[in-house]
Amino acid sequence: MAEDVVERALAPAVPAGGARRDRLGRLRSRAAPYALVAPFFLLFGAFGLFPLVATAWTSLFRVELTAPEAREWVGAHNYARLLTDEFFWNALANTVLIGLLATVPQLLIALGAAHLLDARLRGRLFFRVAALAPYATSVAAATLVFALFYGRDQGMVNWAIGLIGLDPVDWQNGPWASKFAVASIVIWRWTGYNALIYLAAMQTIPPELYEAAALDGASRGRRFWHVTLPGLRPALAFTGIVSTIGAVQLFGEPLLFSSGAGASGGADHQYQTLGLYLYEQGWVNLHLGRAAAIAWAMLLLLVVVFGLVRLGRGKGVRR
């Protein structure tokens, strides 16, 4: 005990300024991580969380876009109204059908294209860049070009099917033809993007797995099924999630597909999606409260879909 007292007495005194600098240094080292992540949370709060909360709050009012200050509290009326709104259910059915017509072929074609691009082909770099070109194209330009292709009288598609003796198809007014036409635009724009994601995932699979499968006598098809596909599970999950979200939010392609349809999605609302119906309610009919309720219904739809998928995967793992 006496020795400790002597050591402290003989130790050089630390200046007050040095102690203050040490405390400031420790404070900076502790605050640095928070300062680095703060911009993200500030931007997320301003452009992500605040619009989400504001939309939820607006959905509880009857409010017009032309007079947002004159609002009337209606509670869950806007949501209850959707349950009996035939146009909402029509838009929901169109969204699901167009989403299936676009997503399933898109991902299958992308998987096949990625498998081809992974092979040792001449000019692989050119084909990989070309695969991304549709994704870089403006949605407005692509949709307008496809609208010309699918024209009833002068369209190239009807001209091509006329060469084999088939009658022309009214691609913009037919209930199923219009859905297929809109889905084909989505397929054209996003297949190359998904193919490059699959290609990047394929190149992370260890080649030793293919060599071991080949030594065991596995054919190319069995190697693809038992080696490539299991290695692509994270990429398949990512593209499936992104494609599902994109299908629910589909807006630009159906809006611009027919020059006179606008937000109605055709004369009979035959390809009006949830995104178009939201736009029609909020910016055409000026019912901002109803549009906000539709936006939250779209979010809840995604939550339910992904929740069911997660539940199904959990049951499959337990089995």
N, C-alpha and C positions, 0 to 999 in steps of 0.2 A: 504493500500500500504506500509506504514511504517512498519506494523507488519510483512509482508512477507519478507521485507528486513532484519528485526531483526532475524526472524526464520532461514533464509538462512545463516546469519552470525553465529548464535549459533549452526547450524547443524554440526556434525563432518565431516571433510573433507574425501572424498573417495580417497584412494591411487591410483596412476596412474596404478600400476600393477593390482589392483582389477578391475578397469574399463576395462582394456584390457582383463582380464579373462572373464568378463561379455560379452564383445563383441564376444569373441571367442566361449563362450558357446551358445550365440544366433545363431551364424553362424553355429555351429555344429548341433544344433537342426533343423535349416532350411535345411541344406544340407543332413541330415541323410536319409530322405525318398528317395531323388534322388540317394544317394549312394546305397541304398538297391535295387532299381529297375534297376540300371545301368547295372549289369551283364546280366539281361534278354535282354535288348535292344542291348547290345554289341553282345551277341550270336545270337540274331535274325537278326541283321544287317549283321553279318559275314556269317551265315549259312542259312538265309532265304531271306533277301532282296537283298543282293549282288548277289547270284546265279540267282535270278529272273531277275534282271536288266541285268546281264551279258548274260543270255540266250536270252533276248529280243534283245540286241545289236548284238549278234552273228547271230540271225535269219535274219538280214539285209545284210548279206555278203554271198558270195560264198566262203566257206572255207572247206578245207579237214582236216581230223583228223591227217593225217601224216605230214601236213605242216601248222599248225595253224597260223604262222606268214605271210604266203602268202595268203592274203585275198583280195577279190574284192567286192566292194560295188555294191549291186544289188537292194537295197531298198526293196520293197514289193514283189519282184519276187518269193521268196520262198513260200510266202502265196498264190500268184496268181496261182502258179504251183499246189498247193494242190487242187484247185477247179476243175482242169481237170485231176487229178491223180486218175485213177480207183482203184489202190491199196489202196489209202487213204480212199476212200469211201467204199471199201470192208471191210477194217479194222474197220471203223466207224460202219458199219452195224453189223459186227460180235461182236463188243463191246456192242452195244445196245442189241442185241439178247441174248448174253451170260449173260449180266447184268440182263436182265429181267428173264431169266431162273434160275439164281442163287439167285437174291435178293428177289423176291416175295415168292417163296416157303420157302426160308431160314427164312424170318421174320415171316411167318405164322406158320411154325413148331416151331420156337423159342417161339412164343407167347403161343402155346399150351403146350410146354414143361415147360415154366415158370408157367403156371396155374397148371400143375400137381405137380411141385416142391413146389408150395406154399401150397399144401394140406398137411394134417398131415399124412405123410407116414413114415413107419419105414425105417431107414437108409437114411434119407433125406440128411445128410451131405455127405455121400458117393456119392449119385447121383449128388449132386451139384459139387463136385470135379471132378467126371467123365465127367460132361458136359463141363468142361473147358479143358480137356485133349487134344482134337483135336486142340484147339487154341494154346496150348503150343508145339504142334508137328511141326517140321521143315517142311516148305513148300516143300522142295526138297524131303524129305523122304516120305511125304504123296503123292506127285504127282507120284513118282516112283512106290509106292505100287498100286495106282489106275491104273497106266499104265499096270501093270501086271494083275489086275482084269479085265481090258477091252481088254486084248489081243484077237486077232481074233481067233487064233487056240487053245491056251491053257488057255485062260482067264476064270476065275470063273464065270463071268457074262454070257458069252455065254454057259458055261456048265449048268448053272441054267435054262436059257431059253430053252435050248435043252431038258431038262427034261419034259417040257410041250409041246414039239412038234414044237417049233418055230425054224426057220433057224438062224444060227449065224449071228451076225451083225458086220460089220467092223467099230468099234467104233473110230478108229483113222483116217480113210479116208472118212467116210460118211459125207456129208455136214451138216446134222442135228444131226446125232449120235455123231459126235465129239464135237459139241457145247454142247450137253446135258452132255457128259462125263466130259468136262472141268467144266461145271456149277456144276456138282455133287461134284467135289472136293471142290469148294468154299463153297457149302452148308454144307458139312461135317466139314470143318474147322471152320466156323464162326457161326453155329447155336447155339452151346453151349454158346459162348461169348455173343450173343444177348439175349439168354434165361436168363442168369444171370443178365443182365441189366434190363430186364423186371421184373424179380423176385424182384430185389432191389426196383424197382418202385412200384410194387404191395404191398410191405410191408410198404410203406409210406401212403397208402390209409387208412383213419380212419375206424376202424371196425364199428363205429356207422352208417356209411352210409349203410353197408351191413345189419346191424340189422334193420334199418328203412325200407329198401327195403323188407326185409323178412316179417316184420310186415304188410307191405302193400300188401302182397301176391305175390310178384315177384318171379318167378322161378329162378333156378340157371343160366339159359341161359340169362334171362332178367337182372339179377344182373350183370352178366359179361358184357353184352352189354351196360347197362346204368350206371354202377358204375365203373367197372374195366377199360374199354376202355377209358372213359373220363379222368380218373386219370393217364392213361399211355400216354397221348398226348405228353408231353415233351420227354419221352423215345422213343416213336415211331418216333418223328421228328429227334431225335439224331441218332438213328440206321438207319433211312432212308437216312439221309445226309451222314453218314459214309459209308454205303453200296454203295451209288451212287458214291462217290469218289473212293472207292475201285474197283468198276466195271470199271470205266474209266481208272484206273491205272493198271488193271489186267495184270500181266506179268509172274510171276514165274510158275503158273500152265500151261498155254499154251506153255511156252518155254520148259518145261521138260516132257510134256505129251507124245510126240513121240520122240524116240531117234534120228531119222534121219531127223526130220523136222527142228529143230533149230528155228531160228527167222522167218522162212517163214510161220509158222503156218499150216503145212500140205502141201501136194503136190500141191493142188489147192488154197492155202491160205484160207482154209475153216474155220479155227479158229484163224486166225491171228488178234490180237487185236491192238488197237492204241499203247499200250505199246510195243508190239512186233515190230510193223512197225517202231516206233521211234528207237528202238534198231537196227533194220536191216539197216535203213538209216545212222545212226550215227556210228555204230561200226562194221558193216559188209561191207556196201558200202562206209563208211568213209566220207559221206557227212554231215559234222557237222552243216552247216547252215540249211539244210533241216530238220535235226533232231530237231534243236532248234525251227524252225517254227512249227513243229508238236507238240512239248511240249506246246507252247503257244496256239496252236489251241485246245489242250486238256483243258487247263485252261479256255479259252474263252467258250468252250462247257459247262463246269461246271457252269460258271457265267450265261450263257443264261438259262440253265435248272433251276437253283435256282432262277433266276430272274422271270421266267415264273411261277414257283410255288408260289413265294411271291406275284406276281401280281394276280394270281388266288385266293389265300387266302384273299387278300385285297378286291377283288370284292365280295367274299362270305360273308365276315364280313359286308360290306356295305349293302348287300341284307338282 
